[in-house]
Amino acid sequence: MSAAVLPSLRPSIGVRAFAVACMLAALVACASTGEKPKPVALPADAGSLHVRQAWAVHLPATASSLRIAVNGDVAIVAASDGTVAAIDAASGAERWRVSIGAPLLAGVGSDGNLAAVITQGNELVVLKDGHLLWRRHLAAQGYTAPWVSGQRVFVQTADRTLGAWDGLSGRRLWSQPRTAENLVLKRPGVLLAVGDTLVAGAGGRLIGLNPANGSSRWEASLAAPRGTNDVERLVDLTGPASRVGDVVCARAYQATVGCVDTAQATLRWSRSSIGAEGLGGDAQRVYGTEANGDVVAWRRSDGEPAWTSQRLRYRALTAPLAIGRMLAIGEDSGTLHFVSSEDGTLLGRITPDGSGIAAPPVLAGGTVVVVTHNGGIFGYRVE
C-alpha cells in the first residue's frame, strides 16, 4: 500500500511540504479492495456518565490544524477565516473576539496576555487583549501553533527554522535554521517549554534549545527514517505532546511513541505505534489513538503496555485528553467519547452539533472545551 501525497505547497522555501492523504495503516481504507471497514458498533446505552453542556459559543467553521490554547479558566480559540476569541470557560462569556482579516494555517499559542497565530500567507500575527499588536512575514509556512512565554513568541516553520520574537515590539530576537528533510508533515508538531528550555520536534527527534539565543542544548531520537524513498522515509513528531514534570512524551508519525527525560537529555523508552495523532497523559500513563481506532495506554515509567481498547476501532479519533480517571476523545463523525483511563471501558458519549470534532479537547478550569468543524465551541462538565 502506498501513501498518496499532494503537490508541493511552496517549493521556494527549500522543503517540500506534503499532506499525506491516506495513513499508512489507515483502517485498511486504502487497501486494494477500496472498501473502508465499518466502525465497531457502539452499545445502545451511552453509559452512566452524566455530562452536562454548560455553554456554547459559535465561530465560523474551523480546521483541525488549529489548536485551543488554555490559560487557567480561559480558552483561546481560532477559526480558519481568521477569527480569534477568548472565552471564559467557567461561564462561556467571550472576553474578546477579533478578526485578523486573513485565513489561518496554525494557532493558537497564548500565555494569557499575548495570543499568536500563523496565516496562510505566512504571517505571524500577535494579539494583546484582543487587539492586533504586530505582524511579521515568515520565510516559510508554519503548521505548528506558536509558543508564547516570557513575553516572547517562538515559531517553527516547515523548513525547520526556529525563531523568536519580542512579544511586545515584534523585534526578531534570533533565528536558528536546521537541515530540513525532503518531506515534512503538514500538521501540528511539537513545541513547548520545560523549565528554562524550549523543546521542539525536528524530524524524529526532540531537541532542547536555549530560549535566549536558540543554541542547541540536547537532542533525543524517538524514531529514525526507514524505507527506500522520501515518502517511506517520512518521520515527524506530531502534537500534542504529553508533559509531566521534566518528562515529555511524543508520537513519531506512524512509527513510535516515546518519552524523553529533558532534565537528563535521555530517551526513557520508545515503542512501535502506528498512529497520526498526538498524545495525552497523566502521572501514571501515556494515552494515544492508533490509526485503526484502537485506544492504547502505556506506562509512563517504562513504556510497557497498560491496556488496549478496540471498542472505537475503525473510527478516526483525536488525541485523548486525560481528566482524572477518564479520557475524552473526539471523533471526526462528531461524537465526543468518554472512556476509562484505567482500562479503556466506554463510559459515555455526546454529540455537540453533528459536525466532526476539529481538535483534541482541552480542559480549562473544570470545563472540557470542544471545537467542531462547524465552528461550535462547547463547554462540558462531568458530574
C-alpha positions in Angstrom: 0.0 0.0 0.0 1.5 3.4 -1.0 0.5 6.7 0.5 -0.9 9.4 -1.8 0.6 12.8 -1.5 -0.4 16.3 -2.6 1.9 18.6 -4.7 4.5 20.8 -3.2 2.9 23.8 -1.4 5.8 26.2 -1.6 8.9 25.0 -3.4 10.7 28.3 -2.7 11.1 27.5 1.0 13.6 24.8 0.3 11.4 22.0 1.6 8.6 20.1 0.0 5.6 20.1 2.4 3.2 17.4 1.7 -0.1 16.3 3.2 -0.3 12.5 3.4 -3.7 11.7 2.0 -4.1 8.3 3.5 -2.5 7.0 6.7 0.0 4.2 6.3 -2.3 2.0 8.3 -5.5 3.8 7.8 -8.1 1.4 8.9 -7.4 -0.7 5.8 -9.3 2.1 4.0 -6.6 2.3 1.3 -6.4 -1.4 0.8 -6.8 -2.9 -2.7 -10.5 -3.6 -2.1 -11.1 0.1 -1.7 -13.7 -0.7 1.0 -13.4 1.1 4.3 -14.1 -1.1 7.3 -17.2 -0.3 9.3 -16.6 1.0 12.8 -17.3 -1.3 15.6 -20.9 -0.8 16.8 -21.3 1.2 19.9 -23.6 -0.1 22.7 -27.1 1.4 22.6 -26.7 2.6 26.1 -24.5 5.7 26.1 -23.2 4.9 29.6 -23.9 6.0 33.1 -21.6 9.0 33.0 -23.5 12.3 33.2 -22.1 15.0 31.1 -23.8 18.4 31.1 -23.4 21.1 28.5 -22.5 24.3 30.4 -22.4 26.7 27.5 -21.9 27.1 23.7 -20.3 29.8 21.5 -20.3 29.9 17.7 -17.4 30.9 15.5 -17.0 30.4 11.7 -16.1 27.0 10.5 -12.7 25.8 11.7 -10.0 23.4 10.6 -8.4 20.6 12.6 -4.9 22.3 12.3 -6.0 25.0 14.8 -5.4 24.1 18.4 -7.0 25.5 21.5 -4.8 27.5 24.0 -5.6 27.3 27.7 -4.6 29.7 30.4 -6.3 29.0 33.7 -10.1 29.4 33.1 -9.7 31.0 29.7 -9.7 29.1 26.4 -8.5 30.9 23.3 -9.8 29.5 20.0 -9.5 30.4 16.4 -11.4 29.8 13.2 -10.0 29.2 9.8 -11.2 32.5 8.5 -9.1 34.4 10.9 -11.5 34.9 13.8 -9.8 34.6 17.2 -11.7 34.6 20.5 -11.0 34.3 24.2 -13.7 32.5 26.2 -14.2 32.3 29.9 -14.5 28.5 30.4 -16.4 28.9 33.6 -19.3 30.9 32.1 -18.9 30.8 28.4 -18.7 34.6 28.2 -16.5 36.0 25.5 -13.7 38.2 26.9 -12.9 39.4 23.4 -13.2 38.5 19.7 -11.3 39.8 16.8 -10.8 39.1 13.1 -7.2 39.4 11.8 -8.5 39.6 8.2 -6.7 36.6 6.8 -7.3 32.8 6.8 -5.2 30.9 9.3 -2.9 28.0 9.0 -1.8 27.4 12.6 -2.6 28.6 16.1 -3.4 29.4 18.8 -0.5 30.0 21.1 -1.0 32.1 24.2 0.4 32.9 27.6 -2.9 34.6 28.7 -1.6 38.0 27.8 -0.5 37.6 24.2 -2.0 35.3 21.6 -0.3 34.3 18.3 -1.4 32.7 15.1 0.1 32.0 11.6 -1.8 32.9 8.5 -1.9 31.0 5.2 0.0 33.9 3.7 3.0 33.1 6.0 2.4 35.9 8.5 3.0 35.6 12.2 0.2 37.7 13.9 0.3 38.6 17.6 -2.6 40.0 19.6 -2.8 41.6 23.0 -6.2 41.6 24.9 -8.0 41.1 21.6 -6.1 43.9 19.8 -3.7 43.5 16.9 -0.2 44.2 18.2 2.0 43.3 15.2 2.5 41.2 12.1 5.7 39.7 10.7 6.3 37.8 7.5 7.8 34.3 7.8 10.1 32.8 5.2 8.1 29.5 5.1 4.7 28.1 6.1 4.2 27.1 9.7 1.8 24.3 10.8 2.6 24.3 14.5 1.0 26.7 16.9 3.5 29.4 18.1 4.6 29.0 21.7 4.2 32.2 23.8 6.1 32.6 27.1 8.0 35.2 29.0 6.7 37.9 26.6 8.4 36.1 23.7 6.9 34.3 20.7 8.6 31.2 19.4 7.8 29.7 16.0 8.9 26.7 14.0 8.4 26.8 10.2 8.2 23.9 7.7 11.8 24.4 6.7 12.8 23.5 10.3 13.8 27.1 11.2 13.2 28.0 14.8 12.8 31.7 15.6 11.9 34.0 18.5 10.3 37.5 18.6 9.9 40.0 21.3 6.2 39.7 22.1 5.5 43.4 22.6 7.6 45.0 19.9 7.8 42.3 17.3 11.5 42.6 17.1 13.2 39.4 15.9 15.4 38.1 18.7 17.1 35.1 16.9 16.7 32.6 14.2 18.2 29.1 14.1 17.9 27.2 10.7 18.3 23.4 10.7 18.7 20.9 7.9 15.3 20.1 6.5 14.1 16.7 5.3 12.8 16.4 1.8 9.3 15.9 3.2 7.7 17.3 6.3 4.3 16.6 7.7 1.5 19.1 7.1 0.1 19.0 10.6 0.8 20.5 14.0 4.1 19.4 15.5 5.7 19.7 19.0 6.7 23.0 20.5 6.6 23.7 24.2 8.8 24.9 27.2 10.1 22.8 30.0 11.7 24.9 32.7 14.2 27.2 31.0 14.4 25.0 27.9 12.5 25.3 24.6 11.6 21.8 23.4 10.7 21.2 19.7 10.2 18.3 17.3 12.6 18.1 14.4 12.1 15.1 12.2 12.0 12.1 14.5 13.9 13.9 17.3 13.0 16.1 20.3 15.5 18.9 20.6 16.1 21.2 23.6 17.2 24.8 22.9 18.3 27.8 25.0 15.3 30.2 24.5 17.6 33.2 24.9 19.5 32.6 21.7 18.3 29.4 20.1 21.5 27.4 20.7 21.1 23.7 21.0 21.3 22.0 24.4 20.5 18.4 23.6 18.8 16.0 21.1 17.0 12.7 21.7 15.8 10.5 18.9 12.3 8.9 19.0 12.3 7.5 15.5 14.7 7.2 12.5 13.8 7.3 8.8 13.2 4.0 7.2 12.4 2.8 3.7 13.9 3.5 0.2 12.0 6.6 -0.9 11.1 10.0 0.6 7.5 9.0 1.4 8.6 5.8 3.2 11.3 7.7 5.0 9.0 10.5 6.2 9.3 10.7 10.0 8.0 13.6 12.0 6.7 14.3 15.5 3.1 15.2 15.7 1.4 17.1 18.5 0.1 17.4 21.1 2.8 16.0 23.4 2.2 14.9 26.9 4.4 16.5 29.6 4.6 15.6 33.3 7.4 17.4 35.1 10.6 17.1 33.1 9.4 14.1 31.0 7.9 14.8 27.6 6.2 12.0 25.7 5.5 12.4 21.9 4.4 10.5 18.9 6.6 10.0 15.8 4.0 9.8 12.9 3.1 6.2 12.0 6.3 4.9 13.7 6.7 5.1 17.5 5.6 6.6 20.8 8.3 7.6 23.3 9.2 9.6 26.4 12.3 11.8 26.9 13.7 13.0 30.2 14.5 16.6 29.4 16.5 17.1 32.6 18.8 14.2 31.8 18.5 14.7 28.0 17.9 11.0 27.6 15.3 8.8 25.9 13.5 6.9 28.6 11.7 4.5 26.2 10.1 4.1 22.8 7.5 1.6 21.5 6.3 0.9 18.0 2.9 2.5 17.4 1.0 3.2 14.1 -0.8 6.4 14.6 -1.1 10.0 13.4 -2.5 11.9 16.4 -0.6 13.2 19.4 -0.7 12.0 22.9 -2.5 12.6 26.2 -1.3 11.5 29.6 -1.2 11.7 33.4 1.3 10.8 36.1 0.8 7.0 35.6 0.2 6.5 31.9 0.5 7.9 28.3 -2.5 7.6 26.1 -2.8 7.5 22.3 -5.2 6.6 19.5 -3.9 4.3 16.7 -4.6 4.7 13.0 -7.1 1.8 13.2 -9.1 3.5 16.1 -7.7 1.4 18.9 -7.0 3.4 22.1 -3.8 2.4 23.8 -2.2 3.2 27.2 1.4 2.8 28.0 3.0 3.0 31.5 4.8 6.4 31.7 7.7 5.0 33.7 8.9 2.3 31.2 6.6 2.3 28.2 5.1 -1.2 28.9 1.6 -1.5 27.5 -1.0 -1.0 30.2 -4.1 -1.8 28.1 -5.6 -1.6 24.6 -9.2 -1.0 23.8 -10.8 -1.9 20.5 -14.2 -0.5 21.2 -13.7 2.5 19.0 -11.9 0.6 16.2 -12.2 2.0 12.6 -13.1 5.4 13.9 -11.0 8.5 13.2 -10.1 9.9 16.6 -8.3 12.8 18.1 -5.6 12.6 20.7 -7.0 11.8 24.1 -7.5 14.3 26.9 -6.8 12.8 30.4 -9.3 14.0 33.0 -8.8 12.3 36.4 -9.8 8.7 35.8 -11.3 9.4 32.3 -10.2 10.2 28.8 -12.1 12.5 26.4 -11.6 11.6 22.8 -13.1 13.4 19.8 -14.2 11.6 16.6 -14.5 13.0 13.0 -18.1 11.9 12.9 -19.0 14.4 15.6 -19.0 12.3 18.7 -17.1 13.0 21.9 -16.3 9.8 23.7 -15.5 9.3 27.4 -13.6 6.2 28.3 -11.9 4.9 31.5 -8.3 5.7 31.8 -7.9 2.6 33.9 -8.9 0.0 31.3 -10.5 1.8 28.3 -14.0 0.9 29.2 -16.6 3.1 27.4 -18.2 5.4 30.0 -20.4 7.7 27.9 -20.6 9.8 24.7 -22.2 13.0 23.5 -22.6 14.7 20.1 -22.1 18.5 20.2 -23.6 19.7 16.9 -23.2 16.8 14.5 -20.1 18.0 12.7 -16.6 16.5 13.3 -14.5 17.3 16.3 -11.9 19.7 14.9 -9.1 19.4 17.5 -8.2 17.4 20.6 -10.5 18.5 23.5 -8.8 20.6 26.3 -9.5 21.2 30.0 -9.9 24.8 31.1 -10.5 25.0 34.8 -13.0 22.2 35.4 -14.6 22.5 31.9 -14.0 20.3 28.9 -13.8 22.5 25.8 -14.6 21.1 22.4 -14.4 22.7 19.0 -16.3 21.4 16.0 -15.7 21.8 12.2 -18.9 23.9 12.1 -17.4 26.4 14.4 -19.2 25.3 17.6 -17.3 25.9 20.8 -18.8 23.8 23.6 -18.1 23.7 27.3 -19.0 20.4 29.2 -18.8 19.4 32.8 -18.8 15.9 34.0 -21.0 15.3 37.0 
